[in-house]
Amino acid sequence: MTHNSDSLPQLNPPIRFLDENAVGKVLRYEDLIPAMERALIDFSTGKVLQPVRSILPSAAHRGLFGIMPAVYGDLMGAKLVTLFPLNAGTALPTHQGIIVLFSAATGKPLAVLDGRLITEMRTAAVTAVATNLLASRDASVLAILGSGVQARAHFEALRLVRNFSQIRIWSRDPSRAKALAAEIGGTPMSIEDAVHGADVVVTVTGASEPILQGKWLKEGALVNAVGAVGPTRRELDTEAMHGAVVVDSREAADLESGDILLAGATIYAELGEILAGTRPKPKAETTVFKSLGLAVEDLAAGKLVLEKSRR
């Protein structure tokens, strides 16, 4: 017995996979920063359905597996992300992942994207949004505490929103600080010297105990606290958290931010609320933006990559 091919069901076309090379060809901070701003506004104005991520441990290997789903506009999807600190110094990155996109109208799978570079760039782009909104307009001194992937990414993103005349670099590994400073035209310094007088400070370290002391901060400084995720980890001491504290998500911060929880700090607003105009900009001696990372940011970045790659 033979089958008429016309009577067989038509299979969906193959789901697109965009590897890191494909992502890197089309993703640019000039497009990503405004996309992150829109995503943060939509998140804080109730246009995104998103639970706090679930994190499962791979205890034997000191790894973490994060599951970050969301429904946003015409998309639904999730980022599946891993953090394996023991990969540092090997051929594998410490952060790896994929982003899976579906149609929110039909549930049809649309694409799978490598998530490493998207995570790197969208994290720095969100900090750029916060810096553009919250830092002094004439901010000229940037201190980056850390010397890894996120340190480089934040330099690339933040220079698009402020004209920094001085870039200061500190790392627990002085040789890495020196190498990064040479690469980006910065100056390696001790941590206290780097922070003292800086208009914008970025903490992108693997620290679990405070490295930044509030007594070093100048009045009017903005601190972008990015590195410590988890209720028992922090990069900033309690004094540094005495100013206005802005977060990407209140719900996530209440569960995941040791910087806030261990200092007993009060959250002033979500970044998206200030962007949307439902909360005024804070008027405090210092401001801390605590970034934890949201699934909606990954979906928005993934959509941007998908659209640009189709062109």
C-alpha positions as CSV (number, residue, x, y, z in Angstrom):
1,M,0.0,0.0,0.0
2,T,1.3,3.4,-0.9
3,H,0.6,6.8,0.7
4,N,-0.3,9.9,-1.2
5,S,2.2,12.5,0.0
6,D,-0.5,15.2,-0.4
7,S,-2.6,13.4,2.3
8,L,0.3,13.5,4.9
9,P,0.2,16.3,7.5
10,Q,2.5,19.2,6.7
11,L,5.2,19.5,9.4
12,N,6.2,22.9,10.7
13,P,9.4,24.3,9.3
14,P,12.4,23.7,11.5
15,I,12.7,25.9,14.5
16,R,15.4,28.5,14.0
17,F,18.5,28.3,16.2
18,L,20.7,31.4,16.4
19,D,24.1,30.7,17.9
20,E,26.3,33.3,19.6
21,N,27.9,34.3,16.4
22,A,24.6,35.0,14.8
23,V,23.5,37.0,17.8
24,G,26.7,39.0,17.8
25,K,26.2,40.0,14.2
26,V,23.0,41.9,14.8
27,L,22.8,42.9,18.5
28,R,23.9,46.4,19.2
29,Y,23.7,48.5,22.3
30,E,22.2,51.4,20.4
31,D,19.1,49.3,19.7
32,L,19.2,47.2,22.9
33,I,19.3,50.1,25.4
34,P,15.9,51.6,24.2
35,A,14.4,48.1,24.0
36,M,15.4,47.5,27.7
37,E,13.9,50.8,28.7
38,R,10.6,49.8,27.1
39,A,10.6,46.4,28.7
40,L,11.2,47.8,32.1
41,I,8.4,50.3,31.7
42,D,6.0,47.5,30.5
43,F,7.1,45.3,33.4
44,S,6.4,48.0,36.1
45,T,3.1,49.0,34.5
46,G,1.7,45.5,34.6
47,K,2.0,44.5,30.9
48,V,4.3,41.5,31.6
49,L,3.3,38.2,33.2
50,Q,6.5,36.9,35.0
51,P,7.1,34.9,38.1
52,V,10.4,35.2,40.0
53,R,12.9,32.8,38.5
54,S,13.3,29.3,39.9
55,I,16.9,28.3,40.8
56,L,18.0,24.7,41.2
57,P,21.4,23.8,42.6
58,S,23.9,21.4,41.1
59,A,25.5,21.1,44.5
60,A,28.2,18.6,43.6
61,H,29.6,21.0,41.0
62,R,28.8,24.3,42.8
63,G,26.5,25.1,39.9
64,L,23.1,26.7,39.5
65,F,20.4,26.2,37.0
66,G,17.9,29.1,36.5
67,I,14.5,28.9,34.8
68,M,13.1,32.3,33.8
69,P,9.7,32.3,32.0
70,A,7.6,35.3,30.9
71,V,4.7,36.3,28.7
72,Y,5.3,39.7,27.0
73,G,3.2,41.1,24.2
74,D,3.2,38.7,21.2
75,L,5.9,36.5,22.8
76,M,6.1,33.9,25.5
77,G,9.2,32.1,26.4
78,A,11.9,31.4,28.9
79,K,15.6,31.7,29.5
80,L,17.3,28.5,30.8
81,V,20.6,29.7,32.3
82,T,23.4,28.1,34.2
83,L,26.0,29.6,36.5
84,F,29.1,27.4,37.1
85,P,31.8,29.5,38.9
86,L,34.3,26.7,38.6
87,N,34.4,27.2,34.8
88,A,36.4,30.4,35.4
89,G,39.8,30.0,33.8
90,T,38.7,27.2,31.5
91,A,37.4,27.3,27.9
92,L,33.8,27.4,29.2
93,P,32.1,30.6,30.4
94,T,30.8,30.8,33.9
95,H,27.3,31.8,32.6
96,Q,25.7,29.9,29.7
97,G,22.1,29.5,28.5
98,I,19.5,29.4,25.9
99,I,16.4,31.6,25.3
100,V,13.3,29.8,23.8
101,L,10.7,32.0,22.1
102,F,7.1,31.0,21.3
103,S,4.1,32.9,19.8
104,A,1.9,34.1,22.6
105,A,-1.1,33.9,20.1
106,T,-0.7,30.3,19.0
107,G,2.0,28.7,21.2
108,K,4.0,28.0,18.1
109,P,7.8,27.7,18.8
110,L,9.6,30.4,17.0
111,A,13.3,30.2,17.8
112,V,16.0,29.1,20.2
113,L,18.8,31.6,20.8
114,D,22.1,31.2,22.5
115,G,21.7,33.1,25.7
116,R,25.3,33.9,26.8
117,L,25.9,37.0,24.8
118,I,22.3,38.2,25.2
119,T,22.6,37.9,29.0
120,E,25.9,39.8,28.9
121,M,24.6,42.7,26.8
122,R,21.1,43.1,28.2
123,T,22.5,43.3,31.7
124,A,24.9,46.1,30.7
125,A,22.1,47.8,28.7
126,V,19.8,47.8,31.7
127,T,22.5,49.5,33.7
128,A,22.9,52.0,30.9
129,V,19.2,52.8,31.2
130,A,19.5,53.3,35.0
131,T,22.6,55.4,34.5
132,N,21.0,57.6,31.9
133,L,18.0,58.2,34.2
134,L,19.6,58.4,37.6
135,A,23.2,59.7,37.2
136,S,24.1,63.4,37.2
137,R,24.0,64.8,33.7
138,D,27.6,65.9,34.0
139,A,28.9,62.7,35.4
140,S,32.4,62.2,34.2
141,V,34.2,59.7,36.5
142,L,33.3,56.0,36.2
143,A,34.6,53.4,38.6
144,I,34.2,49.7,37.6
145,L,34.8,47.2,40.4
146,G,35.5,43.9,38.6
147,S,37.5,42.9,35.6
148,G,35.5,40.1,33.9
149,V,33.0,39.9,31.0
150,Q,30.5,42.3,32.7
151,A,33.1,44.9,33.4
152,R,33.9,45.1,29.7
153,A,30.2,45.1,28.7
154,H,29.4,47.8,31.1
155,F,32.1,50.0,29.8
156,E,30.8,49.6,26.3
157,A,27.2,50.3,27.2
158,L,27.7,53.2,29.7
159,R,29.9,55.2,27.4
160,L,26.8,55.6,25.2
161,V,24.8,57.4,27.8
162,R,27.5,59.6,29.5
163,N,30.8,61.1,28.4
164,F,33.2,59.8,30.9
165,S,36.6,61.5,31.0
166,Q,38.0,59.1,33.5
167,I,37.6,55.3,33.8
168,R,38.9,53.7,37.0
169,I,39.3,49.9,37.3
170,W,39.7,47.8,40.4
171,S,39.8,44.0,40.6
172,R,40.8,41.5,43.3
173,D,43.3,40.3,40.7
174,P,45.5,43.4,40.1
175,S,46.9,41.9,36.9
176,R,43.4,41.6,35.4
177,A,42.6,45.2,36.4
178,K,45.8,46.4,34.7
179,A,45.0,44.4,31.5
180,L,41.4,45.7,31.4
181,A,42.5,49.3,32.0
182,A,45.0,49.0,29.2
183,E,42.3,47.6,26.9
184,I,39.7,50.3,27.5
185,G,41.8,53.3,28.3
186,G,41.2,53.2,32.0
187,T,43.4,53.5,35.1
188,P,43.9,50.6,37.6
189,M,43.5,51.8,41.2
190,S,42.9,50.6,44.7
191,I,39.3,50.1,45.5
192,E,39.0,53.1,47.8
193,D,40.8,55.4,45.4
194,A,38.6,54.1,42.5
195,V,35.4,54.9,44.3
196,H,36.4,58.1,46.0
197,G,35.0,61.0,43.9
198,A,33.5,58.8,41.3
199,D,30.1,59.9,39.8
200,V,29.1,56.4,38.8
201,V,30.2,53.2,40.4
202,V,29.5,49.7,38.9
203,T,30.0,46.6,41.0
204,V,30.3,43.5,38.8
205,T,32.3,41.1,41.0
206,G,31.9,37.6,42.3
207,A,32.0,38.8,45.9
208,S,29.6,37.4,48.5
209,E,30.7,39.8,51.2
210,P,30.8,43.6,51.0
211,I,33.6,45.1,49.0
212,L,32.2,48.7,48.6
213,Q,31.9,50.9,51.7
214,G,29.4,53.6,51.8
215,K,31.8,56.0,53.5
216,W,33.9,56.1,50.2
217,L,31.0,57.4,48.1
218,K,30.7,61.1,47.1
219,E,27.4,62.9,47.6
220,G,25.3,62.5,44.5
221,A,26.9,59.2,43.3
222,L,25.0,56.5,41.6
223,V,26.0,52.9,42.4
224,N,24.9,50.2,39.9
225,A,25.1,47.0,42.0
226,V,25.0,44.1,39.6
227,G,27.2,41.2,40.8
228,A,25.7,39.7,43.9
229,V,22.5,37.6,43.4
230,G,21.0,35.6,46.2
231,P,19.6,36.4,49.7
232,T,23.0,35.8,51.5
233,R,25.3,37.5,49.0
234,R,26.2,41.2,48.9
235,E,28.7,43.6,47.4
236,L,27.7,46.8,49.3
237,D,28.0,47.4,53.0
238,T,25.0,48.7,55.0
239,E,26.1,52.3,54.9
240,A,26.2,52.2,51.1
241,M,22.5,51.1,51.1
242,H,21.4,54.2,53.2
243,G,20.5,56.2,50.1
244,A,17.6,55.7,47.7
245,V,17.4,52.1,46.5
246,V,15.9,51.4,43.0
247,V,15.4,47.9,41.8
248,D,14.3,46.2,38.5
249,S,11.7,44.1,40.4
250,R,10.4,44.6,43.9
251,E,9.3,41.0,44.1
252,A,12.6,39.6,42.9
253,A,14.6,41.9,45.3
254,D,12.5,40.8,48.3
255,L,13.7,37.2,47.6
256,E,17.0,37.5,45.8
257,S,18.9,40.6,46.9
258,G,21.2,40.1,49.9
259,D,22.4,43.7,49.4
260,I,18.9,44.9,50.3
261,L,17.8,42.2,52.7
262,L,21.0,42.1,54.8
263,A,21.1,45.9,55.1
264,G,17.4,46.1,56.0
265,A,17.2,48.7,53.2
266,T,13.9,50.1,52.0
267,I,13.1,50.0,48.2
268,Y,12.2,53.4,46.9
269,A,10.9,52.4,43.4
270,E,11.3,50.1,40.5
271,L,13.3,51.5,37.7
272,G,10.3,51.1,35.3
273,E,8.1,53.2,37.6
274,I,10.5,56.1,37.4
275,L,10.9,55.7,33.7
276,A,7.1,55.6,33.3
277,G,6.7,58.7,35.4
278,T,4.6,57.1,38.1
279,R,7.3,57.7,40.7
280,P,9.6,60.8,40.7
281,K,13.4,60.5,40.6
282,P,14.8,60.0,44.1
283,K,16.3,63.0,45.9
284,A,18.9,61.4,48.1
285,E,22.6,61.9,48.8
286,T,23.3,58.6,46.9
287,T,21.3,56.2,44.8
288,V,21.8,52.5,44.4
289,F,20.3,50.6,41.4
290,K,20.2,46.9,42.3
291,S,20.0,44.9,39.1
292,L,19.0,41.2,39.4
293,G,18.0,40.5,35.8
294,L,14.5,39.8,34.5
295,A,13.1,37.3,32.0
296,V,11.3,40.1,30.1
297,E,14.7,41.6,29.4
298,D,15.8,38.3,27.7
299,L,12.6,38.1,25.7
300,A,12.8,41.7,24.5
301,A,16.5,41.2,23.6
302,G,15.6,37.8,21.9
303,K,12.8,39.5,19.9
304,L,15.2,42.2,18.8
305,V,17.8,39.6,17.6
306,L,15.1,37.6,15.8
307,E,13.7,40.7,14.0
308,K,17.1,42.0,13.0
309,S,18.3,38.6,11.8
310,R,15.2,38.2,9.5
311,R,16.2,41.5,7.8
